[in-house]
Amino acid sequence: MARLSIVVPVLNEERDLRSTLAPLQALRAQGVEVIVADGGSTDATRAVAGPLADRVIEAPRGRASQMNAGARASQGEVLLFLHADTVLPEGAVDALMEGLAAGDRAWGRFDVRIPGGGALLALVARMMNARSRWTGIATGDQAMFALRSAFEAAGGFPDIPLMEDLALSRSLRRISPPLCLRDRVVTSARRWKRHGTWHTIVLMWRLRLAYALGADPQELARRYGVERTSS
C-alpha cells in the first residue's frame, strides 16, 4: 500500500485540535504520517499537536500556504488535507486507498456531516455532497485527498486567501473526475453558528457565485472577513 500523509493546517486550534488528531493515532501506528502545519498560533496549539503528530511545522499564515508547506514536508504518495475541526470516519483510509488503487481516479473527497446544527445544517450537508457529485468540485470541509503526482501536476493549492479548495478542484478535475466517497467526515458547525446559520449560508453562496464569475479572491476574502498576513 502506498503511504498516506495527512496534512492538518492550524491556527489557534488548541480547543478542538485534540479531537481531530486523537483518532489518527491508530493510523499513525499503521504507518500513516500526520503533519500539522501551523500558521503562527499564539495559543497552545503547537503543544497540543506535538505528541499527536509526526511533525509540526511552521508556515506562512493562510490555509493554502500551510497545506502546501505540509505537503512539501510529507513523505506520502497520497495526500489527505484535513481541517482542524474535522474528524475522519472509521475506515476512511481504507476506503480512499482502495478507491485510488482502482486506477481511474487521482483525487477525491468524502461526504460530510455537520452535527449539532439541527435540520438546517443537515440539509446543508446533503446539498454540499450532492453539489460536489454534480459539479466535480470539492470543498475543504470534505477532506480532499489526491495522489501526490496529481497534486503536484495541478500545481498544489493556489496562493489565494479564499476558495483555494475550489480552485484546486478545478485543476485536479482536468486530470480525472473526483472519487466521491460516501463515508462521511464529521465537521464542526462552529463556522455556521458563529455568525448565524442563515447568514453564513447566504454569504457563502454569494461568494462562490462571485468567484465563479471571476471575482478577485482577495476581495472575496475581505468580504468574508479573512485577514491575510503576507510572509
C-alpha positions as CSV (number, residue, x, y, z in Angstrom):
1,M,0.0,0.0,0.0
2,A,1.2,3.5,-0.9
3,R,2.0,5.6,2.1
4,L,-0.6,8.2,3.1
5,S,0.3,11.6,4.6
6,I,-2.4,13.6,6.4
7,V,-1.8,17.4,6.4
8,V,-3.7,19.4,9.1
9,P,-3.5,23.3,8.7
10,V,-4.0,25.0,12.1
11,L,-4.2,28.5,13.6
12,N,-5.1,28.9,17.3
13,E,-6.8,25.5,17.5
14,E,-5.9,24.4,21.0
15,R,-9.5,23.8,21.9
16,D,-10.6,21.5,19.1
17,L,-7.3,20.0,17.7
18,R,-7.0,17.1,20.1
19,S,-10.4,15.8,19.0
20,T,-9.2,15.8,15.4
21,L,-5.7,14.3,16.0
22,A,-6.6,11.7,18.6
23,P,-8.5,9.4,16.2
24,L,-5.4,9.5,13.9
25,Q,-3.1,7.8,16.4
26,A,-4.2,4.3,15.4
27,L,-3.5,5.2,11.8
28,R,0.0,6.5,12.7
29,A,0.7,3.1,14.3
30,Q,-0.1,1.6,10.9
31,G,2.3,3.9,9.1
32,V,0.2,6.9,8.2
33,E,2.1,10.1,8.5
34,V,0.5,13.2,10.2
35,I,1.8,16.6,9.5
36,V,0.5,19.7,11.3
37,A,1.2,23.0,9.6
38,D,0.9,25.9,12.0
39,G,0.3,29.4,10.6
40,G,1.6,31.3,13.7
41,S,-0.6,30.2,16.6
42,T,-0.4,32.3,19.7
43,D,-2.2,29.7,22.0
44,A,-1.1,26.2,23.0
45,T,-1.9,24.7,19.5
46,R,1.7,23.5,19.0
47,A,1.9,22.0,22.4
48,V,-1.3,20.0,21.8
49,A,-0.1,18.9,18.3
50,G,3.4,17.9,19.3
51,P,2.8,14.4,20.7
52,L,0.0,13.7,18.3
53,A,1.8,14.3,15.0
54,D,4.9,13.1,13.3
55,R,5.9,16.7,12.5
56,V,4.7,20.1,13.4
57,I,6.0,22.7,11.0
58,E,5.6,26.5,10.7
59,A,4.3,28.0,7.5
60,P,3.1,31.5,6.4
61,R,-0.4,32.1,7.6
62,G,-3.1,31.1,5.1
63,R,-4.7,27.8,4.6
64,A,-3.4,27.3,1.1
65,S,0.3,28.1,2.0
66,Q,0.1,26.0,5.1
67,M,-1.3,23.0,3.3
68,N,1.3,23.4,0.5
69,A,4.0,23.5,3.1
70,G,2.7,20.4,4.8
71,A,2.6,18.6,1.5
72,R,6.2,19.5,0.8
73,A,7.3,18.3,4.3
74,S,5.4,15.0,3.9
75,Q,6.6,11.7,2.6
76,G,3.4,10.0,1.4
77,E,2.5,9.1,-2.2
78,V,-1.1,10.0,-1.2
79,L,-2.0,13.3,0.5
80,L,-5.1,14.0,2.6
81,F,-5.9,17.5,3.7
82,L,-7.9,17.6,7.0
83,H,-9.3,20.7,8.6
84,A,-8.6,21.1,12.3
85,D,-12.3,20.9,13.2
86,T,-13.0,17.8,11.0
87,V,-12.8,14.1,12.1
88,L,-12.3,11.2,9.8
89,P,-14.8,8.3,10.0
90,E,-13.7,4.8,10.8
91,G,-12.5,3.0,7.7
92,A,-11.8,6.3,5.9
93,V,-8.2,5.5,5.0
94,D,-9.1,2.0,3.6
95,A,-11.9,3.5,1.5
96,L,-9.8,6.2,-0.1
97,M,-6.7,4.0,-0.7
98,E,-8.8,1.2,-2.2
99,G,-10.6,3.8,-4.4
100,L,-7.4,5.3,-5.7
101,A,-5.9,1.9,-6.2
102,A,-8.6,1.1,-8.7
103,G,-6.6,3.4,-11.0
104,D,-9.3,5.6,-12.7
105,R,-9.3,8.4,-10.1
106,A,-6.4,10.6,-9.0
107,W,-8.1,12.6,-6.3
108,G,-11.4,12.8,-4.3
109,R,-13.2,13.8,-1.2
110,F,-15.6,12.4,1.4
111,D,-19.2,13.2,2.1
112,V,-19.7,15.5,5.0
113,R,-21.9,15.5,8.1
114,I,-22.4,18.6,10.3
115,P,-23.6,17.5,13.8
116,G,-25.3,19.8,16.3
117,G,-26.9,22.1,13.8
118,G,-30.4,20.7,13.5
119,A,-32.3,20.0,10.4
120,L,-31.0,23.1,8.5
121,L,-27.3,22.1,8.7
122,A,-28.2,18.5,7.9
123,L,-29.8,19.9,4.7
124,V,-26.7,22.0,4.1
125,A,-24.5,18.9,4.3
126,R,-26.7,16.9,1.9
127,M,-26.6,19.8,-0.6
128,M,-22.8,20.1,-0.3
129,N,-22.5,16.4,-1.0
130,A,-24.9,16.4,-4.0
131,R,-23.5,19.6,-5.5
132,S,-20.0,18.1,-5.3
133,R,-21.0,15.0,-7.2
134,W,-22.8,17.1,-9.8
135,T,-20.0,19.6,-10.4
136,G,-16.9,17.6,-9.6
137,I,-15.8,20.3,-7.2
138,A,-14.9,19.6,-3.6
139,T,-14.6,21.8,-0.5
140,G,-12.0,21.6,2.2
141,D,-14.7,20.6,4.7
142,Q,-14.9,17.3,2.8
143,A,-11.3,16.3,3.5
144,M,-9.9,16.4,0.0
145,F,-7.2,13.8,-1.0
146,A,-5.0,13.3,-4.0
147,L,-2.2,11.3,-5.4
148,R,1.0,13.3,-4.8
149,S,1.7,13.1,-8.5
150,A,-1.7,14.6,-9.3
151,F,-1.4,17.3,-6.6
152,E,1.9,18.4,-8.0
153,A,0.7,18.3,-11.6
154,A,-2.1,20.5,-10.6
155,G,0.3,23.0,-9.0
156,G,-0.9,22.5,-5.4
157,F,-3.2,24.9,-3.8
158,P,-3.1,28.3,-5.5
159,D,-1.8,31.1,-3.2
160,I,-5.1,32.8,-2.7
161,P,-6.8,33.7,0.7
162,L,-10.1,32.1,-0.1
163,M,-11.6,29.5,-2.5
164,E,-8.3,27.6,-2.7
165,D,-10.2,24.3,-2.4
166,L,-12.5,25.2,-5.4
167,A,-9.5,26.3,-7.4
168,L,-7.5,23.1,-6.8
169,S,-10.6,21.0,-7.6
170,R,-10.8,22.7,-11.0
171,S,-7.2,21.9,-11.7
172,L,-7.5,18.3,-10.5
173,R,-10.7,17.8,-12.4
174,R,-8.6,18.2,-15.6
175,I,-6.6,15.1,-14.5
176,S,-9.5,12.9,-13.5
177,P,-13.0,13.1,-12.1
178,P,-13.1,13.0,-8.3
179,L,-13.6,9.9,-6.3
180,C,-16.7,10.9,-4.2
181,L,-16.7,8.6,-1.2
182,R,-20.0,8.2,0.7
183,D,-18.1,7.7,4.0
184,R,-18.9,10.9,6.0
185,V,-16.3,13.1,7.7
186,V,-17.7,15.0,10.7
187,T,-17.1,18.7,10.5
188,S,-17.9,21.3,13.2
189,A,-20.9,23.6,13.0
190,R,-18.9,26.4,14.6
191,R,-18.4,28.3,11.3
192,W,-22.2,28.5,10.8
193,K,-23.1,29.1,14.4
194,R,-20.5,31.9,14.9
195,H,-22.2,34.4,12.6
196,G,-25.6,32.8,12.3
197,T,-26.5,29.8,10.1
198,W,-28.7,31.6,7.5
199,H,-26.3,34.5,7.2
200,T,-23.3,32.1,6.6
201,I,-25.2,30.0,4.1
202,V,-26.3,33.1,2.1
203,L,-22.8,34.6,2.3
204,M,-21.0,31.5,1.1
205,W,-23.4,31.1,-1.8
206,R,-22.8,34.7,-2.8
207,L,-19.0,34.4,-2.5
208,R,-18.9,31.2,-4.5
209,L,-21.1,32.7,-7.3
210,A,-18.9,35.7,-7.4
211,Y,-15.8,33.5,-7.6
212,A,-17.3,31.5,-10.4
213,L,-18.0,34.8,-12.3
214,G,-14.3,35.8,-11.9
215,A,-14.2,37.9,-8.8
216,D,-10.8,38.6,-7.2
217,P,-10.2,36.1,-4.2
218,Q,-8.5,38.9,-2.3
219,E,-11.7,40.9,-2.4
220,L,-13.8,37.9,-1.6
221,A,-11.5,37.3,1.4
222,R,-12.1,40.8,2.6
223,R,-15.8,40.4,2.3
224,Y,-15.6,37.1,4.2
225,G,-13.7,38.8,7.0
226,V,-10.4,36.9,6.4
227,E,-7.3,38.8,7.2
228,R,-4.4,37.6,5.2
229,T,-0.9,38.1,6.6
230,S,1.9,38.1,4.0
231,S,5.2,36.5,4.8
